[in-house]
Amino acid sequence: MSEELLARIAQALERLAPASADAIDWALHPAYVWDNGGPRAVEALVAPPLALLRGIDPQKEAVVGNVTRHAAGHAAHDMLLWGSRGMGKSALLRAGIAAAQAALPGSIALVQVAPDALSGLTALFTKLGKVSRRFVVYIDDLGFEDGDATGPRQLRSWLEGGVEARPGNVRLAVTANRRAIVARHLSEQDDPINPRDAIDDKLALADRFGLSIGFHACSQDDYLAIIEGYAAEYGLSFTESDALEWSKRRGARSGRVAWQYVTELAGRAGQSL
């Protein structure tokens, strides 16, 4: 076998093998993904402009302000973004990080952790704690199965108080459908043994986040305002009745449904987004 062929085989194997955490430059990229295959750099952080995220002004002020403080090295909170699906929780977080990166280049990066890689979060913290940069570690759509006591306890330990708590240059950002993150049942109210304790223990997990920000289903006016913002940005025209009919067919009004309608408008007009 020729040396040239052996070299090509070696190069192919290197491309197939996942990069080790030590091979990643944690000071270079705007975002990263941490999954069971190891860390992966993301060359560009895709996020909507903050001005186009409408109907969530109080949430926007809280998230952007907190991310900006963290990027600048000031005191900042871990964040729980909870509530209705499609109301811009993850989009707002990405947009807030992008805005902080534009204001303070190189100061902060987003690290998204896959749900199946939570067991490796302590190893990730060890890596990030050695880097002279700020990070927001992001867990999207977090939820724990009934009877899972380990997951919630680990998250509480990571947030504060545990020997494996996240380092000072890292803040956690979690999105979830429920404020309590873990499911709650009416049967808890009927438990004869300390029923209040069972509920308080679950809410205590949410209370570990310095910022707990709710996102609720948008009103008709907010839904139309979201569409108006995108339509103006992309030079699209629409009628109110058509936009409302779209939401009725989708069975919901949200930022996601509004964006899907804008995508439909662009497709009808023969243009890309």
ZISULGI-V291829 format. One record per residue. RES is the residue in one letter. OMEGA is omega in whole degrees, 0 to 359 (* if undefined). NEAR is the number of other ideal C-beta (glycine too) atoms within 10 Angstrom. D_CENTER is the distance of its C-alpha to the mean C-alpha in Angstrom with 1 decimal. Layout:
res=RES omega=OMEGA near=NEAR d_center=D_CENTER
res=RES omega=OMEGA near=NEAR d_center=D_CENTER
This chain:
res=M omega=185 near=6 d_center=49.3
res=S omega=178 near=7 d_center=48.9
res=E omega=179 near=7 d_center=46.9
res=E omega=179 near=8 d_center=45.1
res=L omega=178 near=9 d_center=44.0
res=L omega=179 near=10 d_center=42.9
res=A omega=179 near=10 d_center=40.8
res=R omega=179 near=11 d_center=39.1
res=I omega=180 near=11 d_center=38.4
res=A omega=179 near=10 d_center=36.9
res=Q omega=179 near=10 d_center=34.7
res=A omega=179 near=10 d_center=33.5
res=L omega=178 near=9 d_center=32.7
res=E omega=179 near=9 d_center=30.7
res=R omega=181 near=7 d_center=28.5
res=L omega=183 near=7 d_center=28.0
res=A omega=178 near=11 d_center=27.1
res=P omega=179 near=12 d_center=23.5
res=A omega=176 near=13 d_center=23.2
res=S omega=180 near=9 d_center=23.6
res=A omega=181 near=16 d_center=21.3
res=D omega=182 near=7 d_center=24.4
res=A omega=181 near=11 d_center=24.6
res=I omega=174 near=17 d_center=21.2
res=D omega=184 near=9 d_center=21.6
res=W omega=180 near=18 d_center=18.7
res=A omega=191 near=10 d_center=20.2
res=L omega=193 near=12 d_center=20.3
res=H omega=180 near=17 d_center=17.2
res=P omega=183 near=20 d_center=14.3
res=A omega=180 near=22 d_center=11.7
res=Y omega=172 near=23 d_center=12.2
res=V omega=177 near=17 d_center=11.5
res=W omega=178 near=24 d_center=13.0
res=D omega=183 near=15 d_center=14.6
res=N omega=176 near=10 d_center=18.1
res=G omega=182 near=12 d_center=19.7
res=G omega=181 near=17 d_center=18.7
res=P omega=179 near=22 d_center=16.7
res=R omega=180 near=15 d_center=16.4
res=A omega=176 near=16 d_center=16.3
res=V omega=188 near=15 d_center=14.7
res=E omega=182 near=8 d_center=17.3
res=A omega=177 near=9 d_center=15.6
res=L omega=182 near=15 d_center=12.2
res=V omega=182 near=11 d_center=12.3
res=A omega=177 near=21 d_center=11.3
res=P omega=174 near=18 d_center=13.6
res=P omega=182 near=11 d_center=15.9
res=L omega=183 near=15 d_center=15.3
res=A omega=182 near=10 d_center=18.7
res=L omega=178 near=18 d_center=17.8
res=L omega=185 near=23 d_center=15.2
res=R omega=178 near=20 d_center=17.9
res=G omega=180 near=23 d_center=18.6
res=I omega=185 near=23 d_center=15.9
res=D omega=179 near=10 d_center=17.8
res=P omega=179 near=9 d_center=17.7
res=Q omega=180 near=21 d_center=13.9
res=K omega=181 near=19 d_center=13.7
res=E omega=183 near=10 d_center=16.4
res=A omega=184 near=19 d_center=14.8
res=V omega=182 near=25 d_center=11.4
res=V omega=179 near=19 d_center=13.2
res=G omega=181 near=14 d_center=16.0
res=N omega=179 near=24 d_center=14.3
res=V omega=180 near=27 d_center=12.5
res=T omega=178 near=19 d_center=15.9
res=R omega=180 near=16 d_center=17.8
res=H omega=179 near=26 d_center=15.9
res=A omega=181 near=23 d_center=16.5
res=A omega=180 near=14 d_center=20.1
res=G omega=179 near=13 d_center=20.6
res=H omega=178 near=10 d_center=21.1
res=A omega=182 near=9 d_center=20.2
res=A omega=186 near=19 d_center=16.6
res=H omega=160 near=17 d_center=14.8
res=D omega=188 near=22 d_center=12.1
res=M omega=170 near=26 d_center=9.9
res=L omega=178 near=27 d_center=9.6
res=L omega=188 near=25 d_center=8.4
res=W omega=174 near=21 d_center=10.7
res=G omega=190 near=18 d_center=13.1
res=S omega=176 near=18 d_center=14.2
res=R omega=173 near=14 d_center=12.6
res=G omega=182 near=19 d_center=12.4
res=M omega=169 near=25 d_center=12.4
res=G omega=182 near=28 d_center=9.7
res=K omega=182 near=28 d_center=6.9
res=S omega=179 near=15 d_center=4.2
res=A omega=180 near=20 d_center=7.5
res=L omega=179 near=26 d_center=8.3
res=L omega=179 near=24 d_center=5.8
res=R omega=180 near=20 d_center=7.0
res=A omega=178 near=24 d_center=10.3
res=G omega=177 near=28 d_center=10.7
res=I omega=181 near=27 d_center=10.4
res=A omega=179 near=22 d_center=12.8
res=A omega=178 near=17 d_center=15.0
res=A omega=178 near=24 d_center=15.4
res=Q omega=178 near=20 d_center=16.2
res=A omega=181 near=8 d_center=18.7
res=A omega=182 near=12 d_center=20.3
res=L omega=185 near=14 d_center=20.4
res=P omega=177 near=9 d_center=20.5
res=G omega=188 near=12 d_center=19.6
res=S omega=190 near=15 d_center=18.5
res=I omega=177 near=25 d_center=14.8
res=A omega=177 near=26 d_center=12.4
res=L omega=176 near=25 d_center=8.8
res=V omega=179 near=22 d_center=9.1
res=Q omega=181 near=21 d_center=7.0
res=V omega=177 near=21 d_center=9.1
res=A omega=182 near=14 d_center=10.6
res=P omega=182 near=11 d_center=11.7
res=D omega=181 near=9 d_center=15.2
res=A omega=182 near=19 d_center=14.9
res=L omega=181 near=18 d_center=14.3
res=S omega=180 near=11 d_center=18.0
res=G omega=185 near=17 d_center=17.7
res=L omega=179 near=19 d_center=15.4
res=T omega=178 near=16 d_center=18.6
res=A omega=177 near=15 d_center=19.8
res=L omega=179 near=21 d_center=16.7
res=F omega=179 near=20 d_center=17.2
res=T omega=179 near=12 d_center=20.8
res=K omega=186 near=17 d_center=20.2
res=L omega=181 near=22 d_center=17.9
res=G omega=181 near=13 d_center=20.3
res=K omega=185 near=10 d_center=23.0
res=V omega=178 near=15 d_center=21.4
res=S omega=181 near=7 d_center=22.4
res=R omega=177 near=15 d_center=19.0
res=R omega=180 near=24 d_center=16.1
res=F omega=166 near=25 d_center=12.7
res=V omega=178 near=26 d_center=9.2
res=V omega=193 near=23 d_center=8.4
res=Y omega=176 near=24 d_center=4.9
res=I omega=186 near=19 d_center=5.7
res=D omega=173 near=16 d_center=4.7
res=D omega=183 near=12 d_center=7.9
res=L omega=175 near=20 d_center=9.7
res=G omega=180 near=13 d_center=13.4
res=F omega=179 near=19 d_center=16.7
res=E omega=175 near=8 d_center=19.9
res=D omega=179 near=7 d_center=23.0
res=G omega=178 near=6 d_center=25.0
res=D omega=179 near=13 d_center=22.3
res=A omega=184 near=10 d_center=23.2
res=T omega=183 near=10 d_center=22.1
res=G omega=178 near=17 d_center=18.3
res=P omega=179 near=17 d_center=18.2
res=R omega=178 near=13 d_center=20.7
res=Q omega=181 near=18 d_center=18.9
res=L omega=176 near=22 d_center=15.8
res=R omega=180 near=17 d_center=18.2
res=S omega=180 near=16 d_center=20.0
res=W omega=184 near=21 d_center=17.0
res=L omega=180 near=20 d_center=16.2
res=E omega=170 near=12 d_center=19.9
res=G omega=183 near=9 d_center=23.4
res=G omega=179 near=14 d_center=23.3
res=V omega=179 near=6 d_center=24.9
res=E omega=182 near=12 d_center=21.7
res=A omega=182 near=15 d_center=19.5
res=R omega=182 near=22 d_center=17.0
res=P omega=186 near=14 d_center=19.0
res=G omega=180 near=10 d_center=19.5
res=N omega=182 near=17 d_center=17.7
res=V omega=169 near=21 d_center=14.4
res=R omega=179 near=25 d_center=12.0
res=L omega=172 near=23 d_center=9.5
res=A omega=184 near=28 d_center=6.4
res=V omega=171 near=25 d_center=6.1
res=T omega=182 near=21 d_center=5.9
res=A omega=178 near=20 d_center=9.4
res=N omega=183 near=15 d_center=12.4
res=R omega=176 near=15 d_center=14.7
res=R omega=183 near=18 d_center=15.1
res=A omega=179 near=18 d_center=16.9
res=I omega=179 near=22 d_center=14.4
res=V omega=183 near=21 d_center=17.6
res=A omega=175 near=14 d_center=20.0
res=R omega=183 near=15 d_center=23.0
res=H omega=179 near=11 d_center=26.4
res=L omega=181 near=6 d_center=29.4
res=S omega=178 near=9 d_center=31.4
res=E omega=181 near=14 d_center=30.0
res=Q omega=184 near=11 d_center=32.1
res=D omega=181 near=8 d_center=35.2
res=D omega=183 near=13 d_center=34.8
res=P omega=182 near=5 d_center=38.0
res=I omega=177 near=6 d_center=36.7
res=N omega=182 near=10 d_center=34.7
res=P omega=181 near=13 d_center=32.5
res=R omega=181 near=10 d_center=30.9
res=D omega=181 near=11 d_center=29.9
res=A omega=181 near=15 d_center=27.9
res=I omega=181 near=16 d_center=25.9
res=D omega=180 near=11 d_center=25.6
res=D omega=180 near=16 d_center=24.3
res=K omega=178 near=19 d_center=21.3
res=L omega=179 near=13 d_center=20.6
res=A omega=178 near=12 d_center=21.1
res=L omega=178 near=21 d_center=17.9
res=A omega=183 near=17 d_center=16.0
res=D omega=177 near=14 d_center=18.5
res=R omega=178 near=17 d_center=17.5
res=F omega=179 near=23 d_center=14.5
res=G omega=176 near=15 d_center=16.2
res=L omega=174 near=17 d_center=14.1
res=S omega=192 near=17 d_center=13.7
res=I omega=182 near=21 d_center=12.9
res=G omega=176 near=14 d_center=14.1
res=F omega=187 near=22 d_center=13.5
res=H omega=180 near=13 d_center=16.7
res=A omega=187 near=14 d_center=18.4
res=C omega=177 near=25 d_center=19.8
res=S omega=177 near=11 d_center=23.5
res=Q omega=180 near=12 d_center=25.6
res=D omega=179 near=10 d_center=26.0
res=D omega=178 near=20 d_center=22.3
res=Y omega=179 near=24 d_center=21.9
res=L omega=179 near=21 d_center=24.8
res=A omega=177 near=14 d_center=23.7
res=I omega=180 near=28 d_center=20.4
res=I omega=180 near=26 d_center=22.7
res=E omega=180 near=16 d_center=25.2
res=G omega=179 near=19 d_center=22.7
res=Y omega=181 near=22 d_center=21.7
res=A omega=178 near=19 d_center=25.4
res=A omega=181 near=11 d_center=26.7
res=E omega=186 near=14 d_center=24.3
res=Y omega=177 near=16 d_center=25.5
res=G omega=182 near=9 d_center=29.0
res=L omega=176 near=19 d_center=28.9
res=S omega=180 near=8 d_center=31.1
res=F omega=175 near=18 d_center=30.7
res=T omega=181 near=8 d_center=32.5
res=E omega=182 near=11 d_center=31.1
res=S omega=179 near=8 d_center=32.8
res=D omega=179 near=12 d_center=31.3
res=A omega=180 near=24 d_center=27.7
res=L omega=177 near=16 d_center=28.4
res=E omega=178 near=12 d_center=30.1
res=W omega=181 near=20 d_center=27.0
res=S omega=178 near=20 d_center=24.9
res=K omega=179 near=10 d_center=27.8
res=R omega=178 near=10 d_center=27.8
res=R omega=178 near=15 d_center=24.1
res=G omega=181 near=7 d_center=24.7
res=A omega=169 near=15 d_center=21.9
res=R omega=180 near=26 d_center=21.0
res=S omega=175 near=23 d_center=17.4
res=G omega=179 near=28 d_center=15.6
res=R omega=179 near=17 d_center=15.0
res=V omega=178 near=22 d_center=18.7
res=A omega=179 near=29 d_center=19.7
res=W omega=177 near=19 d_center=18.1
res=Q omega=177 near=15 d_center=19.8
res=Y omega=178 near=25 d_center=23.0
res=V omega=176 near=23 d_center=22.7
res=T omega=177 near=14 d_center=22.4
res=E omega=179 near=15 d_center=25.6
res=L omega=180 near=21 d_center=27.3
res=A omega=178 near=17 d_center=26.7
res=G omega=178 near=11 d_center=28.0
res=R omega=182 near=10 d_center=31.1
res=A omega=178 near=12 d_center=31.7
res=G omega=180 near=6 d_center=31.6
res=Q omega=180 near=11 d_center=29.0
res=S omega=178 near=8 d_center=25.7
res=L omega=* near=12 d_center=22.4
